Amino acid sequence: MTRFTLFASVCALALGTAAQAQQTDLTIALQLEPPHLDPTSAAAGAIDSVLYTNVFEGLTKFTETGAVVPGLGTSWEISEDGLTYTFHLAEGVTFHDGTAFDAADVKFSLDRARAEDSQNAQKALFASIETVEATDPQTVTVTLSKPDGAFLFNMAWGDAVIVAPESIEGIKQTPIGTGPFKFDTWTQGDSIHLVANDAYWGDKPALSEATFKFISDPTAAFAAMMAQDIDAFAGFPAPENLPMFDADPRFQVLRGSTEGETILAMNNKQAPFDNVKVRQAVAHAINRQDIIDGAMFGLGTPIGTHFAPHNPDYVDLTGLSGFDPEAAKALLAEAGFPDGFTTTLKLPPPSYARRGGEIIAAQLRAIGIETEITNLEWAQWLEEVFRGKDYGLTIVSHTEPADINIYARPDYYFQYDNPAFQTLMDELTVTANAEQRSALLRQAQAMIAKDYVNGYLFQLAFPTVADARVQGLWVNAPTQATDLTGVSWSE
């Protein structure tokens, strides 16, 4: 019996090891839970973090490098005048509810996004579209009102994914796309569960199922990872703990970058921030490195404008808003506030905002500006700040790629209205020459920096902690996405 028991134990161990090597499920944590599940009608990047490429697909898509590649539009032709894009669609594609995908769905999605009553948070992406025609079931012709050098780039955004009219009514709770994973369940406040789409038209994922856990508290995130209750945490919210994971062979730490310009946003139409000298004073009151060290434990690159430092067109303008408290006080006095003033500072949940907010509040207090801090949940922030514009100051990271054009929208939440900048963006849109586009982008960066539209803090880093056996996770985040299509477990 002793020998038999030993033999059985060895066999069980071997079988267990084999089963572990064949693991096909993944539990991955994120800090922010989506407010709902329709990426085409909200500004919350948390929606894309779960659904982009996994559940929903667009005509084009971003890779981990930020390159734009074919999606549901497998190929296309562009007319010589740059006004007509003819997309050839993937064949044999069905939505997760079994309905067929065709050109009519593309027309529906693009027309819905650009409609007068559209709730799309990035409606400007579709502004150049004049008509969308379903030429035949596998062909879509998009005609633009003017050339748009960024059109294929725009179609890769999560806001431009293709949805079906048959399932649009329930999309916020039951998203139905064409991607390699199907939505299964959402336990609000806890997790979202996806399962592999066996009828997927493209390359099948290695994972059979994936669970997205939502853990907002950095301490809880550390505990869950250390206990291996989760397999990975994308955008790990406690950078101070990364050295502990580095030293533990059970884990791997991926240190990547994002498109996330983290800013101290100012309400440009609300007094006193409608005064450029006040905004300049705020900018000079900020010590970026203290914020990076205190809130991000050294992870982050200082920025002086709304542009990613890894972009070849980036201009280092940090010197325009260097840390200078005495200059800040003088500017406040010139603006009519020698004794300072009190304003609101409304903070969304991410660690960079909550931790950074406390540091910035102390820095502003040193020049006479008192802040009334309010911590908001993500849905509240979207309602009060982003849509309601009811705030003085806020901190947020803009993770959308190459999004300096948001400064051309006077009704955007920081309400910057500069006709010269708007004209500059119009010129950029119709410019195809790379050198000319580069010059325009450099000019745009300088314009918003010299107008001190916002306080530009740092480019958000993207640390991911994962089980050492997990492979295929994105290191960098060129868009807010947790692409699981290439993720698997090593033996």
C-alpha positions as CSV (number, residue, x, y, z in Angstrom):
1,M,0.0,0.0,0.0
2,T,2.9,2.3,0.8
3,R,4.4,1.8,-2.7
4,F,1.0,2.2,-4.3
5,T,0.3,5.4,-2.4
6,L,3.7,6.8,-3.4
7,F,3.1,5.8,-7.1
8,A,-0.4,7.4,-7.0
9,S,1.0,10.6,-5.5
10,V,3.7,10.9,-8.2
11,C,1.1,10.3,-10.9
12,A,-1.2,12.9,-9.4
13,L,1.7,15.4,-9.2
14,A,2.6,14.7,-12.8
15,L,-1.1,15.1,-13.9
16,G,-1.3,18.3,-11.9
17,T,1.7,19.7,-13.6
18,A,0.4,18.9,-17.0
19,A,-2.9,20.4,-16.2
20,Q,-1.2,23.6,-15.0
21,A,0.9,23.7,-18.2
22,Q,-2.4,23.5,-20.2
23,Q,-4.1,26.3,-18.3
24,T,-6.3,28.4,-20.6
25,D,-8.1,30.7,-18.2
26,L,-6.8,34.0,-17.0
27,T,-7.8,36.4,-14.2
28,I,-6.5,39.9,-14.8
29,A,-7.1,42.9,-12.6
30,L,-7.7,46.5,-13.5
31,Q,-8.1,49.5,-11.2
32,L,-11.1,51.1,-12.8
33,E,-14.5,49.4,-13.5
34,P,-16.4,50.6,-16.5
35,P,-19.5,52.7,-15.9
36,H,-21.2,50.7,-18.6
37,L,-20.1,48.6,-21.6
38,D,-20.7,50.7,-24.7
39,P,-17.4,52.2,-25.9
40,T,-19.3,54.3,-28.5
41,S,-21.1,56.4,-26.0
42,A,-18.8,57.3,-23.2
43,A,-15.4,58.9,-22.5
44,A,-14.4,56.3,-19.9
45,G,-11.3,54.5,-21.0
46,A,-12.1,51.7,-18.6
47,I,-14.6,50.4,-21.1
48,D,-11.9,50.0,-23.8
49,S,-9.6,48.4,-21.2
50,V,-11.9,45.4,-21.1
51,L,-13.6,45.3,-24.5
52,Y,-11.2,46.8,-27.1
53,T,-10.2,44.1,-29.6
54,N,-11.4,41.4,-27.2
55,V,-15.2,41.9,-27.7
56,F,-15.5,44.8,-30.2
57,E,-13.6,45.4,-33.4
58,G,-13.3,48.4,-35.8
59,L,-12.4,48.8,-39.5
60,T,-8.8,49.3,-38.3
61,K,-7.1,48.7,-35.0
62,F,-4.0,49.6,-33.0
63,T,-1.1,47.2,-32.3
64,E,1.0,47.3,-29.2
65,T,3.5,49.6,-31.1
66,G,0.7,52.1,-31.9
67,A,0.7,51.1,-35.6
68,V,-2.6,51.0,-37.4
69,V,-3.4,47.7,-39.1
70,P,-6.5,46.2,-40.8
71,G,-9.4,45.1,-38.7
72,L,-12.8,44.2,-40.0
73,G,-11.7,46.3,-43.0
74,T,-9.1,43.8,-44.3
75,S,-8.0,46.1,-47.1
76,W,-8.9,49.5,-48.6
77,E,-8.3,51.9,-51.5
78,I,-8.0,55.6,-51.2
79,S,-8.9,57.9,-54.1
80,E,-6.3,60.2,-55.6
81,D,-8.0,63.3,-54.1
82,G,-8.0,61.7,-50.6
83,L,-11.8,61.9,-50.3
84,T,-13.0,58.4,-50.9
85,Y,-12.1,55.3,-48.9
86,T,-13.3,52.0,-50.2
87,F,-13.1,49.3,-47.5
88,H,-13.3,45.5,-48.3
89,L,-14.7,43.7,-45.3
90,A,-13.7,40.4,-43.7
91,E,-15.9,37.5,-44.9
92,G,-17.7,34.9,-42.8
93,V,-18.0,37.3,-39.8
94,T,-20.8,37.0,-37.3
95,F,-21.7,38.9,-34.2
96,H,-21.8,37.0,-30.9
97,D,-25.6,36.7,-31.1
98,G,-25.2,34.8,-34.4
99,T,-26.3,37.6,-36.7
100,A,-24.3,38.3,-39.8
101,F,-21.8,41.2,-40.0
102,D,-21.9,43.1,-43.3
103,A,-21.5,46.6,-44.8
104,A,-24.9,47.7,-43.4
105,D,-23.5,47.4,-39.9
106,V,-20.6,49.6,-40.8
107,K,-22.9,52.2,-42.2
108,F,-25.1,52.0,-39.1
109,S,-22.1,52.4,-36.8
110,L,-20.5,55.3,-38.6
111,D,-23.8,57.1,-39.2
112,R,-24.8,56.6,-35.5
113,A,-21.4,58.0,-34.3
114,R,-21.7,61.1,-36.4
115,A,-25.4,61.8,-36.0
116,E,-26.6,65.1,-34.6
117,D,-27.9,63.4,-31.4
118,S,-24.8,61.1,-31.1
119,Q,-23.5,60.4,-27.6
120,N,-20.1,59.4,-28.9
121,A,-17.4,61.0,-26.7
122,Q,-15.1,61.4,-29.7
123,K,-17.6,62.6,-32.2
124,A,-14.9,64.8,-33.8
125,L,-13.3,61.6,-35.2
126,F,-16.2,61.3,-37.6
127,A,-16.6,65.0,-38.5
128,S,-14.9,64.7,-41.9
129,I,-17.4,62.0,-43.1
130,E,-19.9,63.2,-45.6
131,T,-21.5,59.9,-46.6
132,V,-21.3,56.2,-45.9
133,E,-22.5,53.8,-48.5
134,A,-22.9,50.0,-48.3
135,T,-21.9,49.3,-51.9
136,D,-22.5,45.6,-51.5
137,P,-22.5,43.3,-48.4
138,Q,-18.7,43.2,-48.3
139,T,-17.8,46.7,-49.4
140,V,-18.2,50.1,-47.8
141,T,-17.5,53.4,-49.4
142,V,-16.8,56.3,-47.1
143,T,-16.7,59.8,-48.7
144,L,-15.1,62.7,-46.8
145,S,-16.0,66.3,-47.1
146,K,-12.3,67.2,-47.0
147,P,-9.1,65.1,-47.0
148,D,-8.2,63.7,-43.6
149,G,-4.7,62.3,-43.2
150,A,-5.7,60.7,-39.8
151,F,-8.8,59.0,-41.0
152,L,-7.5,55.4,-40.8
153,F,-6.0,56.3,-37.4
154,N,-9.3,57.6,-36.2
155,M,-11.1,54.4,-37.2
156,A,-8.9,52.4,-34.9
157,W,-10.2,54.2,-31.8
158,G,-12.4,52.3,-29.4
159,D,-15.1,54.9,-30.1
160,A,-15.2,53.7,-33.7
161,V,-15.9,50.0,-33.2
162,I,-18.6,48.4,-35.2
163,V,-21.9,47.6,-33.5
164,A,-25.1,46.1,-34.8
165,P,-28.6,47.7,-34.9
166,E,-30.1,44.4,-33.6
167,S,-28.2,44.6,-30.3
168,I,-27.7,48.3,-29.8
169,E,-30.5,48.7,-27.3
170,G,-28.9,46.6,-24.7
171,I,-25.3,47.3,-25.4
172,K,-24.5,49.1,-22.2
173,Q,-25.2,45.9,-20.2
174,T,-24.8,43.2,-22.8
175,P,-22.1,44.1,-25.3
176,I,-22.3,42.1,-28.5
177,G,-19.4,42.4,-30.9
178,T,-17.5,40.4,-33.5
179,G,-14.3,39.9,-31.5
180,P,-12.5,36.7,-30.3
181,F,-14.1,36.8,-26.9
182,K,-17.8,37.0,-26.0
183,F,-19.2,38.8,-23.0
184,D,-20.6,36.4,-20.5
185,T,-21.4,38.1,-17.1
186,W,-20.8,41.3,-15.2
187,T,-20.9,41.2,-11.5
188,Q,-21.0,44.9,-10.8
189,G,-18.5,46.1,-8.3
190,D,-16.4,42.9,-8.8
191,S,-15.7,41.5,-12.2
192,I,-16.5,40.9,-15.9
193,H,-16.2,37.4,-17.4
194,L,-15.5,36.8,-21.1
195,V,-15.4,33.4,-22.9
196,A,-13.7,32.5,-26.2
197,N,-15.8,33.0,-29.3
198,D,-15.6,29.6,-31.0
199,A,-17.1,31.1,-34.2
200,Y,-14.4,33.9,-34.4
201,W,-13.5,34.7,-38.0
202,G,-9.8,35.4,-37.3
203,D,-7.0,33.6,-35.4
204,K,-8.5,31.9,-32.3
205,P,-7.1,33.1,-28.9
206,A,-5.2,30.6,-26.7
207,L,-7.4,31.5,-23.7
208,S,-10.7,29.8,-23.3
209,E,-12.0,32.4,-20.8
210,A,-10.9,35.6,-19.0
211,T,-12.0,37.3,-15.9
212,F,-11.4,41.0,-15.4
213,K,-11.3,41.8,-11.6
214,F,-11.7,45.4,-10.5
215,I,-9.5,46.4,-7.5
216,S,-9.3,50.1,-6.9
217,D,-7.4,50.1,-3.7
218,P,-3.5,49.9,-4.1
219,T,-3.1,47.9,-0.9
220,A,-5.7,45.4,-1.9
221,A,-4.1,45.2,-5.3
222,F,-0.8,44.2,-3.7
223,A,-2.4,41.7,-1.4
224,A,-4.3,40.0,-4.3
225,M,-1.3,39.7,-6.5
226,M,1.0,38.4,-3.7
227,A,-1.6,35.8,-2.8
228,Q,-1.9,34.9,-6.5
229,D,-5.6,35.4,-6.3
230,I,-5.2,37.0,-9.7
231,D,-2.8,36.1,-12.5
232,A,-2.0,39.7,-13.6
233,F,-2.6,43.3,-12.9
234,A,-2.5,45.7,-15.9
235,G,-1.6,49.2,-14.8
236,F,-0.6,48.1,-11.3
237,P,-1.6,51.0,-9.0
238,A,1.1,50.7,-6.3
239,P,4.4,51.4,-8.0
240,E,6.2,51.4,-4.6
241,N,5.7,47.6,-4.4
242,L,7.3,46.8,-7.8
243,P,10.7,46.0,-6.3
244,M,9.1,43.3,-4.2
245,F,7.7,41.6,-7.3
246,D,11.0,42.0,-9.1
247,A,12.6,40.0,-6.3
248,D,10.0,37.2,-6.4
249,P,10.5,34.5,-9.0
250,R,6.8,33.8,-9.1
251,F,6.2,37.1,-10.9
252,Q,7.3,39.3,-13.8
253,V,7.1,43.1,-13.9
254,L,6.6,44.7,-17.3
255,R,7.4,48.4,-17.3
256,G,5.8,50.2,-20.3
257,S,4.7,53.6,-21.4
258,T,1.3,54.9,-22.3
259,E,-0.2,57.7,-24.4
260,G,-1.5,59.1,-21.1
261,E,-0.7,62.8,-20.7
262,T,-1.4,63.3,-17.0
263,I,-2.6,66.9,-16.5
264,L,-3.9,69.3,-13.8
265,A,-6.9,70.4,-15.9
266,M,-8.2,73.9,-15.4
267,N,-11.7,75.1,-16.2
268,N,-10.7,77.8,-18.7
269,K,-14.2,79.4,-18.7
270,Q,-14.6,79.5,-14.9
271,A,-13.1,82.4,-13.0
272,P,-10.4,82.8,-12.0
273,F,-9.0,80.3,-14.5
274,D,-10.3,82.4,-17.4
275,N,-7.3,84.6,-16.7
276,V,-4.1,83.3,-18.4
277,K,-1.9,84.8,-15.6
278,V,-3.8,82.7,-13.0
279,R,-3.2,79.6,-15.1
280,Q,0.4,80.5,-15.6
281,A,0.8,81.0,-11.8
282,V,-0.7,77.5,-11.2
283,A,1.8,76.0,-13.7
284,H,4.7,77.6,-12.0
285,A,3.5,76.4,-8.5
286,I,3.8,72.8,-9.6
287,N,6.9,70.8,-8.9
288,R,6.5,67.9,-11.4
289,Q,9.3,65.8,-10.0
290,D,7.8,65.9,-6.5
291,I,4.6,64.6,-7.9
292,I,6.2,61.9,-9.9
293,D,8.3,60.8,-6.9
294,G,5.5,61.1,-4.4
295,A,2.5,59.8,-6.3
296,M,4.3,57.4,-8.8
297,F,7.5,56.5,-6.9
298,G,9.6,57.8,-9.7
299,L,7.6,56.3,-12.6
300,G,6.7,58.9,-15.2
301,T,8.3,61.4,-17.6
302,P,7.8,65.1,-17.1
303,I,5.9,66.9,-19.9
304,G,5.4,70.6,-20.7
305,T,2.5,70.2,-23.2
306,H,-0.1,67.7,-24.3
307,F,2.1,65.3,-26.3
308,A,3.8,62.0,-25.6
309,P,7.6,62.3,-25.2
310,H,8.2,59.1,-27.1
311,N,6.5,60.7,-30.2
312,P,9.2,61.9,-32.7
313,D,7.3,65.2,-33.0
314,Y,7.4,65.9,-29.3
315,V,8.9,69.3,-28.2
316,D,10.2,69.6,-24.6
317,L,8.5,72.7,-23.3
318,T,8.8,72.0,-19.6
319,G,10.9,75.1,-19.3
320,L,7.9,77.4,-20.0
321,S,6.3,76.2,-16.8
322,G,9.2,75.4,-14.5
323,F,8.8,75.3,-10.7
324,D,9.0,78.9,-9.5
325,P,6.8,79.7,-6.5
326,E,7.9,83.3,-6.3
327,A,7.0,83.9,-9.9
328,A,3.7,82.2,-9.3
329,K,2.9,84.6,-6.4
330,A,3.8,87.6,-8.5
331,L,1.5,86.4,-11.3
332,L,-1.4,86.0,-8.9
333,A,-0.9,89.5,-7.7
334,E,-0.8,90.8,-11.2
335,A,-4.0,89.0,-11.9
336,G,-5.7,90.6,-8.9
337,F,-5.3,87.8,-6.4
338,P,-2.5,89.0,-4.1
339,D,-4.0,86.9,-1.2
340,G,-4.8,83.9,-3.4
341,F,-8.2,82.3,-3.7
342,T,-10.1,79.0,-3.0
343,T,-11.2,76.6,-5.7
344,T,-12.3,73.0,-6.1
345,L,-10.1,70.0,-6.9
346,K,-12.2,67.0,-8.0
347,L,-10.3,63.8,-8.2
348,P,-11.2,60.5,-10.0
349,P,-10.2,57.2,-8.5
350,P,-6.7,56.4,-10.0
351,S,-3.8,56.5,-7.7
352,Y,-2.0,59.2,-9.7
353,A,-5.0,61.5,-9.2
354,R,-5.7,60.8,-5.5
355,R,-2.0,60.8,-4.5
356,G,-1.0,63.5,-6.8
357,G,-3.9,65.6,-5.7
358,E,-2.7,65.8,-2.1
359,I,0.8,66.9,-3.3
360,I,-0.5,69.5,-5.7
361,A,-2.9,70.9,-3.0
362,A,0.1,71.5,-0.8
363,Q,2.1,73.1,-3.6
364,L,-0.8,75.4,-4.5
365,R,-1.3,76.3,-0.8
366,A,2.3,77.5,-0.7
367,I,1.3,80.3,-3.2
368,G,-2.0,81.1,-1.6
369,I,-4.4,78.9,-3.5
370,E,-6.6,76.7,-1.3
371,T,-8.2,73.7,-2.8
372,E,-11.4,71.9,-1.6
373,I,-10.7,68.3,-2.5
374,T,-13.5,66.0,-3.5
375,N,-12.8,62.3,-4.3
376,L,-15.2,61.1,-6.9
377,E,-16.0,57.7,-8.3
378,W,-15.4,57.4,-12.1
379,A,-19.1,57.7,-13.0
380,Q,-19.4,60.8,-10.8
381,W,-16.3,62.4,-12.4
382,L,-17.7,61.8,-15.8
383,E,-21.0,63.4,-14.8
384,E,-19.8,66.4,-12.8
385,V,-16.4,67.2,-14.4
386,F,-16.3,65.8,-18.0
387,R,-20.0,66.5,-18.9
388,G,-21.1,69.0,-16.3
389,K,-17.9,71.1,-16.3
390,D,-18.6,71.8,-12.6
391,Y,-15.1,72.1,-11.3
392,G,-12.1,74.4,-10.9
393,L,-9.3,71.9,-11.0
394,T,-9.0,68.2,-11.7
395,I,-6.4,65.6,-12.4
396,V,-6.7,63.0,-15.2
397,S,-4.6,61.1,-17.6
398,H,-5.6,61.4,-21.2
399,T,-4.8,57.9,-22.6
400,E,-6.2,58.4,-26.1
401,P,-3.4,58.4,-28.7
402,A,-2.2,61.6,-30.4
403,D,-5.2,63.6,-29.0
404,I,-3.9,67.1,-29.1
405,N,-6.8,68.0,-31.3
406,I,-9.1,68.0,-28.3
407,Y,-7.9,71.5,-27.7
408,A,-9.8,72.5,-30.8
409,R,-13.1,71.7,-29.1
410,P,-14.4,74.7,-27.2
411,D,-17.1,72.6,-25.5
412,Y,-14.5,70.1,-24.2
413,Y,-14.4,69.9,-20.4
414,F,-11.5,72.3,-19.9
415,Q,-13.3,74.7,-22.3
416,Y,-10.3,76.2,-24.2
417,D,-11.6,78.3,-27.0
418,N,-8.8,79.6,-29.3
419,P,-9.8,80.1,-33.0
420,A,-6.1,80.2,-34.0
421,F,-5.6,76.7,-32.6
422,Q,-8.8,75.5,-34.2
423,T,-7.5,76.8,-37.6
424,L,-4.2,75.0,-37.0
425,M,-6.0,71.7,-36.4
426,D,-8.1,72.2,-39.5
427,E,-4.9,72.7,-41.5
428,L,-3.3,69.6,-39.9
429,T,-6.4,67.5,-40.9
430,V,-6.0,68.2,-44.6
431,T,-2.2,67.9,-44.6
432,A,-0.7,64.6,-45.7
433,N,3.0,65.6,-46.1
434,A,4.9,64.2,-43.1
435,E,7.3,67.2,-42.7
436,Q,4.5,69.7,-42.8
437,R,2.4,67.7,-40.3
438,S,5.4,67.6,-38.0
439,A,5.8,71.4,-38.2
440,L,2.1,71.9,-37.4
441,L,2.2,69.5,-34.5
442,R,5.2,71.3,-33.0
443,Q,3.4,74.7,-33.4
444,A,0.3,73.3,-31.7
445,Q,2.3,72.0,-28.7
446,A,3.9,75.4,-28.2
447,M,0.5,77.3,-28.6
448,I,-1.2,75.4,-25.8
449,A,1.9,75.5,-23.6
450,K,2.2,79.3,-23.9
451,D,-1.5,79.7,-23.2
452,Y,-1.1,77.6,-20.1
453,V,-4.3,75.8,-20.8
454,N,-3.6,73.1,-18.2
455,G,-0.9,72.2,-15.8
456,Y,1.1,69.5,-17.7
457,L,2.5,67.0,-15.2
458,F,3.9,63.7,-16.6
459,Q,3.5,60.9,-19.1
460,L,1.8,58.0,-17.4
461,A,3.9,54.9,-17.0
462,F,2.2,51.5,-17.4
463,P,3.6,48.9,-15.0
464,T,2.0,45.4,-15.2
465,V,2.7,42.6,-12.7
466,A,1.9,39.1,-13.8
467,D,2.5,35.5,-13.1
468,A,5.9,34.6,-14.5
469,R,4.3,32.0,-16.8
470,V,1.9,34.4,-18.5
471,Q,3.1,35.5,-21.9
472,G,1.8,37.8,-24.6
473,L,0.6,40.7,-22.5
474,W,1.1,44.2,-23.9
475,V,4.0,46.0,-22.3
476,N,3.1,49.4,-23.6
477,A,-0.4,50.9,-23.9
478,P,-0.7,52.9,-27.2
479,T,-4.4,53.0,-26.4
480,Q,-6.4,52.1,-23.3
481,A,-6.7,48.4,-24.0
482,T,-6.0,45.0,-22.4
483,D,-5.6,43.0,-25.5
484,L,-5.8,39.3,-24.6
485,T,-5.8,37.9,-28.2
486,G,-2.2,36.9,-28.0
487,V,-2.0,35.9,-24.3
488,S,-1.2,32.3,-23.2
489,W,0.5,30.3,-20.5
490,S,4.0,28.9,-20.9
491,E,4.7,25.4,-19.8
